Amino acid sequence: MPLFENAEYLIRANLEQLASNSRVRAVEIGRLTAKQFEAINRQKEAQDLPLLEDPGIVFIGSHAYRSRVIRDGYTIDDMVLQIKAALAATSIWKSATRMTALRSTIGRDDGYGNEIFDEAIFELTARKPKAELYSIIPKGDKNKPKK
């Protein structure tokens, strides 16, 4: 499992601090599987970009919080579910030229009438040698929560 046992606690703590306008620190929440790590490095190598050196995943959450909670109206509980789904051991690398992402392979009911395939978007240089979980996208969320 890519997420650590205490990952939900760490993710929720950062998101709750962001909700109260507090500063947060980067926390390591898990590790990419060997297959995910290799797929990301194949992509980077093909693009002649630096390889990811460590399979660790760190989380701050400020961009994800602004995008999902403030802009889209999701709750912190929703975000935790999105992150857990996108970073599951079964998630696969998503081929894209301008971003590095994992996509869940198992659809989930988001509670708003949608079947969602969550995507985790990574930033690979700011927290080098680890990948930063920069954003989370619930793909297929035609019905968004009421703000």
N, C-alpha and C positions, 0 to 999 in steps of 0.2 A: 504494500500500500504506500503510495507516494506521500501521503500526509502523515505527520507525526501524531501520536496519541493525543497530545495536548494542542494540536493545531487549531481545533475549533475554539478553544479558550483564547489562544493568542490572536486569532483573526477577529473574534468578537470584541476582545479588549481594545484592539486598535480601532475598530469601527465605532465603538461606543465613545472612545476618546475623541475621535474626529467629530462625532455628533455633538459633543460638548465643546467644540472649538479648541481642543487641546492638541499639543504637538505629540506626534507618535514617533517611535523608533522602528527601524527595520528589525523584524523578527524572522528567524528561520522556521518555516512551517512544514517542510517536507523535503523530499528528494524525488527527482525524476526517476522513473524506472530505467533500466539499462537500455531497453528498446527505445523509449522516448528520447533519452539522452543521445543515443546514436543517430536517430532520425534528425534531430535538431542539428547535430554537428555535420551530418551529410549535407543538409540544406546550406549551412554556413560555408562549408568547403566549396560547394558548387557555386556559391555567390562570391567566392574569393574574399570572405569575411573571416575575422578571427573566430576560432572555435570556442565553444563554451568549455571552461576548464573544470567545472565542478557541477555535479548534478543537484546541488542544494537549491532550494526555492526559498526566497525571502519575500516578505510581505510588509508593505507600509499601508497601502489602502486608500490614500487620499484621492487619486484619480478615480479609482473604482467607486469610492463612496460618492463623489460628486456626480459621476455618470449614472449610477444605478439608483441611489437613494434620493439625492436632491433633484436630478433631472427627470428620472423615470418613475419615481414614487415607490420603489421597492423598499422593503424593510431590511433591517440588519439580518433577521432570520432568513429572509429570501436570499440575501447575498451569501450567507454561510452555505446554504444548500447549493447555490450556483457554483461556488468555489469547490465544494466537495465533489460535485458531479464532474466539473471540468478537469479536476486533478486526480480523477480515479485512475487506478492502475490500468484500466481498460481503455482509457482515453488515448487517442492517436494524434500524431503530428499532423497539422493542417498545412498543406502546401500553399505558400503565399510568398510573393516576392518582397513585399514591404513590411512584413511582420513575422514574428515567430509565435506560433499558437499551437495549443492542444485543443482537441474537440472531443467531447464525450461521445461515446458510441451507443449509449443507452438513453433513449428518450425518457423524459420524466414529466409528470403532470406538475405544472407550476402553481396550481391552485387558483389560477385566473382563467382557466379554460383553454390552455395551450399545451401542446406537447413540445418540450424544449430540448435542444441539444446545446449544452453550455460550452462556451469557448473561453479558454484562459489565454490572455495575451501577455507576452513576456517582454521585458526590457532587459537586454543582455550586457549592457556596458556600464551602467551606473553603479551596480553592486558587484562588479566583477570580483572574483571569478564565478559567482553564483548568478542564477537567473532571478530577476525580480518579477513577481506576479503584479503586472501593471494594471491590468483591467480584466473584467469578466463580462462576457456578452451572452445573454440568454437568447440564442438564435431560435426564432419562431414565436417570439412574444408579440403576436398581433394584438392580443388583449392585454394592455398594460394595467397595473394597479391604478386606482383612483388616487390622485394626489390630495 
